[in-house]
Amino acid sequence: MQLKQIPKDALLKPLQAVSGIVERRQTLPILANVLLEQKDGRLFVTATDLEMQITAHSELPGKQDQAITVGARKLQDLLRALPEDAALTVDTAGGKMTVRAGRSRFNLQTLPASDYPRMSLAQEQLQTIALPQRDFRGLLKLAEFAMAQQDIRYYLNGMLLVIDKGSLQAVATDGHRLSYASLAVEGDYSRQEVILPRKTVLELGKLLEDSEEPVTIDILANQVRFRFASIELVSKVVDGKFPDYNRVIPSGHSKQLDLSRTEFLQALQRAAILSNEKFRGVRLVLGTDQLKIICTNSEQEEAEEELEVPYKGEALDIGFNITYLLDVLHNLATEQVVLALGDANSSALITMRERSDYKYVVMPMRI
């Protein structure tokens, strides 16, 4: 491969887009590499972890088709360390890649492009949906924090995407709390459910931009493909049955409190300082026109916050994991939240007054 006097960003930008999925420790040495391909007047950079594959490209005129693989982290670190206006000359020969910029020269080990384990794309395309990147990114953000981490119920270590008629829904749960968000989309689609792996969801959150530019989602036989800007991300889906989330979402809770999200969040943050580090419990004590937030720890220390709320119903003392409440309040972009409570053994429901397309359920805990 020979590239002469190319701008640094022509190589660094696509490299940064794909290198997030490259693990430092690999079972296959070549998985620590990225595949560089020059073809059709573009430079394509591809990374894979065998479950997901990301390809990004930049415009780079060239006459010959050529390809090589090189260590992702080292190349990225070198390019970042070079001056912003650096022009690169890249040459591969004898199993090495030589990168020159000004008076700097670096030799990197390479492996043949023919050995690179590309993911083959499923041929059967089931449905395609397109929407603005900003909307899809916002949808993922509203649900992703409730995904499980390393749960033996592997289908919880990801996010359920549901296409149904004119809506796209995202659902995530770790068995203790559940986050549900919905988005209206143009078109009439047949109902389809796929579970995206946790790593795919987090990577999309980093790559999608806050713009009106479209992202195209292709649902394939056992994969999902996302295409936006100069990036294509292909991911396997989790093979499993997601729990029936509609059964978990409570309805008919009589105790409904309109709360300032910021005020509630700040009171919980202060109380959390004195919560038990292991169990992270918080008591919400509801009485006439007041909501008390109480945390204690094993050193017999106590924090108590009191919020004024317009409430005249029966008293309630209920416990929750304070982290689960903080998570949702951090991720909602709204001034007011509605906290709906039943009895001391019922899950709480947090919604937004102005939006009916978001629901957050958190189970109570004994304190």
Secondary structure, 3 states (H helix, E strand, C coil): CEEEEEEHHHHHHHHHHHHHHCCCCCCCHHHHEEEEEEECCEEEEEEECCCEEEEEEEECCCCCCEEEEEEHHHHHHHHHHCCCCCEEEEEEECCEEEEEECCEEEEEEEECHHHCCCCCCCCCEEEEEEEEHHHHHHHHHHHHCCCCCCCCCHHHCEEEEEEEEEEEEEEEECCCEEEEEEEEEEEEEEEEEEEEEHHHHHHHHHHCCCCCCEEEEEEECCEEEEEECCEEEEEECCCCCCCCHHHHCCCCCCEEEEEEHHHHHHHHHHHHCCCCCCCCEEEEEEECCEEEEEEECCCCCEEEEEEECCCCCCCEEEEEEHHHHHHHHHHCCCCEEEEEECCCCCCEEEEECCEEEEEEEECCCCC
